[in-house]
Amino acid sequence: MRLADARDLPAIVDIYNEAIADRNATGDTSPVSIDDRAAWLREHTPDAYPVFVADTGNRVVGWCSLSPYRPGRMALRRTAEISYYVARDSRGTGVGAALIAHAIGQCPALGLRTLFAIVLDINPGSPQLLGKFGFAEWGRLPGVAEFDGVECGHLYYGLRVAPGPDH
């Protein structure tokens, strides 16, 4: 695992576009471009809300981001949304678990105490994976997303993270 940088954008975009095409891991329905994601990556600063990549040495096979939850609202500054995506040919190999474990491990140093993962209820793997790390279902929004005329819900999974020594 390492911090993502601009050189990783093609792989990040390819992996995300696979998830968009799968129609069960993100609410986006149209492919994104490198230009679309460049500003997003710049907003994810390593000292506050980083993006990590799983790099095999010759290829990025997954990524994970910590994003502000309700940006600008200071009472929520220690809460972040965790998102993770794994290349199709690397799913089920432990990449997702490694990304989540790494991100959770960074939270104390970042001053984060609460993580949310927002999952579509048609995504069977994420709830099981999140559960392995102690995430629990904290909320359910039925029927808020629609793919090709079929509605599905959002599930909110939460985890409290022990604060770091300086936070």
N, C-alpha and C positions, 0 to 999 in steps of 0.2 A: 504494500500500500504506500502511496505517496500523494502529495498534493498535486492537484491538476494544474496545468498551465495551458496557455494558448495553443501549444503544439498538440494537445490532446483533443482539441475541439472536433476534428474530423471523426475520431472514434466515439466521442461522447454523443455527437449528433447521429452517427450510424446506429449506435445502440438504442438511443431514444426513439429514432424512427422505426426500429424494429418493434419497440413496445407500442408505438402508436398504431402500427399495422396490426398488431395482435389484438387490439381493442379490448384489453382487460386490465391494463396497468396504468393508464393515464387518461385524463379527460380530453387531452388534445386529440383531434381527429384528422388533422392534416400534417404532413411531414414538415419538419423545421429545417432551416438552413444553418450553416456555420455562422452567417451574419446574424441570424435571429438569436443565436446562443452566445455570441461574443460579449454582448453587454451583460447578459446574465452571469457569465463567468467572471467578468470584471467586478460585478457587485458582490460576489462571494469571496470576501477577503480571507486570507489564511488565518488572521488573528481573531476573527469574529464568526464568520459563517463560511467555512471552507468547503471545497469540493475535493474529494479523494478519488483516485483511480486505482483499480486493481490492474497491475501491469505485470505480465508474464516475463518481461524482459525483451520481448519482441512484438508485443501486442497488448493494447488495453482491452480487457475483457469485461469490465464493469466499472461503474462509477456510483458515487454516493455524495449527496449534498446535504448540508445543514443550512436551512434558510430561515430568516426571521419570521416569527409568527406575529402577525398584526404589526408590521413595521411602524416605528415611530411612537408606539405606546409603551412608555418606559416601564410600566408595571409588568409588562410581558417580555422584557428584554432578556430574561433568563430562560425563555422558552423558544424552541426551534422546531421546525418541521424537518424530519429526516425523509429523504427520498433516495431510492437506490434502483438501479437498472443493470441487468446483466445481459451480455450478448447471448443470443439464442443458443449457440453451440457450446456455451459455458454454463448454462443453467443446470442446476442439480449437482454441481461439482464443488460446492462450498464457497464460491466466490461471493454470493450475496451475504452469507453468514460472516465471512471475513470482513467485508465492507462495513456491515452493521457493527460488529465487534470493535473495529478500529474507530469508527465514528463515536460510539459510546465512550470508548476509552479517552477520547480527546475532550469530551464535554467538561470535565472538571477544570481543566486548564483554560477553557474558553469561557468559563463562568456560567455554563448552561446547567440548569437543574431539571428541566422537563423537556422531553421529546415527544412529538406527535408524529405518527405516520398516518397518512390519509390514504385509504385503500378502497378500491372499487369492490363491491361485494361479489362481483363475478370473477375475482382473482383468487383462486383457491390456495395458492402457495404462500402468499405473503402473510396471512394471519398465522399460519403454522410456524413460519420462520420467525416472525416477530415474537410469538409466544415463547420460543426457546430463549429469548433474551429478557423475558419478564414483562414484555408489553402486554397490556390488557385492553380489551375493548372498553373505551370510555364514552363512546357516542355512536349513534347510527342515524343517518339521514336517508330515509327510504326514497327511492325513485327520483333522485335529484340529477342523475346523468342519463343521457339517452344516446344510444349507438344504433344507427340504422332503424329507428323506430322502436327499439327495445329499451325500456327503462331499467336502470340499476341504481343501487344506493352507494353512498359513501360511508365507510366505517372509519371511525377515529380510534386509533390505538395509541395509548399513552404509556410513558415510562418516566418515573422519577429517578434522577441521577444524583448520586451523592455529590455534594459540593466539594470543590477543591479547597486547598488550605488557605488560599488568598481570597476566597469568594464567600 
